[in-house]
Amino acid sequence: MASDNAAGVHPAILEAVARANSFHALGYGHDQHTPLAKKLFNQLFDAEVTTEFVFGGTGANVLALACMLKPAQAVVCTSTAHIAVDEAGAPERFLGAKLIDVPTVDGKLRPSDIRGVAHLRGSIHHAEPAVVSITQATEMGTIYTAEEVRAICETAHELDMLVHMDGARIVNAAVALGASAKALRSFTIDAGIDVLSFGGVKAGLMFGEAVVFFNTSLASRVEYIRKQVGQLNSKMRFVSAQYVEFLQNDLLFKLAANANSMALALYEKTRHHQSLGLATPPVVNSLFPTIESSVATALRDWTFFWDWDIANNQYRWMTAWDTTLEDVDLFAEGVSQALKI
């Protein structure tokens, strides 16, 4: 239960990589898989979008924001956002952009948060808020509804700002909101998102993420910028071949659905332990129990999971595309035994 990053690669994805490895192909996307993967993203979002592939999630966010920002501009995000906390300062270093991180109680920005920093615009003494970045699903396991995303986009666009979505676990959110391409579109392109970092690695891929431009005017120099920020893969077919498999036959939704349902199963198996503080069911594939430190140490010596808020003895349990009910039962029994100590 450490992380969906710890899970393996889905067999169908491995087979897709193996097929792509059976012949020579031109590099840098001039292969048969990359155009097909891009076409499948057009179909997924029912629009002519611009899609470019990168190595990983941090690179996807850096590339997306690099195409959206001008000098002396800033990004508005939550104080728990991955770009603010877990990317080793990559946006600041590579973009030279200030992050304006706003505290929230649930990892979600509100239109009022955006308006609260709008006064910084128009002064030469301040980095100008120009991009709003939200995460779906959030780092705290919450999700934005389509209506909430639309309200953020409308506010940002009214203030002449753009909106980026970090979709590291976007398919988990889509499953929670309907498990379909229509649900996915409802809180992305239909809600007004300009650029999306689309995550597949946490949902069963080996490596490689996508940056999807709904506002295609922002992609006018994306290929040059991708090269400049070190995200151009010479053997791109091994990324795009994975997405060709991932985006067909609803595989992406099936894998995320398993991760979400296993988190709910774990909740049902452990919520009777009142000390864990699991008051509400998980929305996606993460739970945040409160565990006394000595108990947590014993549990983590048995099977590792990450801490979340040490000051409050809060930890994170996370399920994945390959988590089974047997895994859940075994882990829940371990929790019960540890709590008896």
Buried (B, 14 or more C-beta within 10 A) or exposed (E): BBBBEEBEBBEBBBEBBEBBEEEEBEEBBEBBBBEBBBEBBBEBBEBEBBBBBBBBBBBBBBBBBBBBBEEEBBBBBBBBBBBBBEBEEBBBEBBEBBBBBBEBEEBBBBBEBBEBBBEBBEEEEBBBBBBBBBBBBBBBBBBBBBEBBBBBBBBBBEBEBBBBBBBBBBBBBBBBBBBEBEBBBBBBBBBBBBBBBBBBBBBBBBBBBBBBBBBBEBBEEBBEBBEEBEBBBEEBBBBBBBBBBBBBEEBBBBBBBBBBBBBBBBBEBBBEBEEBBBEEEBBBBBBBBBBEEEBBEBBBEEEEBEEBEEEEBBBBBBBBBBBEEEBBEEBBEBBEEBBEE
